[in-house]
Amino acid sequence: ADFISIGTNDLTQYVMAADRNNSKVSGLASYRQPAVLNFIEQIIQKAKKKGVPVSMCGEMAGDSTMTQSLLDFGLCSFSMSVAGIPEFKLQLEDSGV
């Protein structure tokens, strides 16, 4: 692959086998679940070893409480709504990036 783009909304739903639009199981469809975080970290690390750039879109990419973890995983490209950019920039400054 020339690049990898992680869409966190669908990925989370598939990893957790829980439809985020189904009120009976939507609570399970959280990208904060260890299984989802572990999978994302593995994707990023394996891609880095192959020299393949990884980008991320979806709610997680714009969640400032997840920025540092994603940076620690090695993610360098985030796609988010305009409203999330100011907080994202603050997180980058705080992390020294």
N, C-alpha and C positions, 0 to 999 in steps of 0.2 A: 504494500500500500504506500502511496505517496504521502498520506496524512491520515490522521484519525480524528474524528469529531465525536465526542461523547455527549449524547443527549440525555441528561440526567433524569428528566421526567419519565420517559419511557423505560430507560435502563432500570430505574428504581422499581417501577411497576413490574417489570419482567423478573428481576432478581428476587423480589419479595413475593412474587406470584399473588399480587394484590392489586386490584383495580382501584386506582385513586378516586374514581367516580362512583364507587359502590360504597355506600355508607357503612355497610356491615364489615368491610375489611380495609377501608381507606386509611385507617390509623396505622396499619402495617406498612403502608407505602411511603416510608420516610427515608430520605437519602442519608439520614444520620445513623441508620442501622449499620452495625459492624460489617455485615455481609456486603452491603453496597459500598461502603468506604474501602474495604479490603479489595474488592473487585476493581474499583476505580484506581486505586494505588497500583495494583498489578498491571493494569492496562498501561498506565503512564510509564512505569518502570520498564516494562518489556518493550514498549515503543522507543523509549530513550536508548536502550541497548542497541536497537536497530537503526537509530538515527531518524526515526519517523516523528514528525511534530504532532502534538496532541492539542486539540482545542476542546473547550467545553461550552455547551449552551444549556439552558434550562434553569429552573429555579435555583439550583445549587450554585451555579456560576455567579449569580447575583446576590447570594446570601453572604453578607459580610462576616457572619459568625463562622463561616466555613473557609474564608479566604486563606488564613494562615495554614490550615491543614492541607489545602490544595496546593499551596506554594511548597509546603514541605514534601508533598508527593512528587513535586517537579513539574506541575502544570504551569505553563507560561502564557497561554492564550485563553481569555475568558470572554464570553459573549453574553451581554446582559442588557436589560432595558436602560434607557438613559437615566431614569430615576435612581438607579443603583450605583452610578459612576462616582458621585462625590464620596460616599461612604467607602467604596472600594479603594479610591485613591488614598483616603486616610489610613486604611488597613495596610496598603503598600508602604506608605511612609513609616508607619509604626513598625513594620517588619524589616525596614532598612533596604527595601528593594528599590 
